[in-house]
Amino acid sequence: MASSARAAARPKRRPAARRPGARSSASRIKWDRVGRIALVLVLFAVAYSYLNPAIDLFKTHQATSAAKVEFHELLRENKQLHRAVQSADEPAVVERTARRQGLIAEGERPFVLHGLQN
C-alpha cells in the first residue's frame, strides 16, 4: 500500500507540447514525393489493366470485319449456285451438259473419228 500511496501523491507528467512545424528528428523520407510516385504507379496499373481488354476489343473488331467480308463472298457464291441450280432444269442446259459428257440425242447417228490431233 505504501507504493500506491506514493504513486497517488506524485503528479503525473504530461509530455511536452510540440510546437507546430517542429520535428522531433530529421526525416529523410519526403512523403510528398512518395505519395506522387505511388499515385503514378497506381495510374500505370489502372492503365495497364485497361490495355488487355482494349487489345481484345481491337482483335474482335478485326475478326468481325473479316467475317463480314467472308460472309458476303459466300452469300454471292450461294446466289450464283442457286441460279445455276434453277437453270439446270432448262432443256438447253441439259442438252449442253450431255453433249460435253459425250452423249447423243435419240435418233442421231454416232460418228467416231480416229487419227485427229487436238
Sequence and secondary structure as in RCSB ss.txt:
>XXXX:A:sequence
MASSARAAARPKRRPAARRPGARSSASRIKWDRVGRIALVLVLFAVAYSYLNPAIDLFKTHQATSAAKVEFHELL
RENKQLHRAVQSADEPAVVERTARRQGLIAEGERPFVLHGLQN
>XXXX:A:secstr
 HHHHHHHHS         TT  SS     HHHHHHHHHHHHHHHHHHHHHHHHHHHHHHHHHHHHHHHHHHHHH
HHHHHHHHHHHHTTSHHHHHHHHHHTT   TT       S   
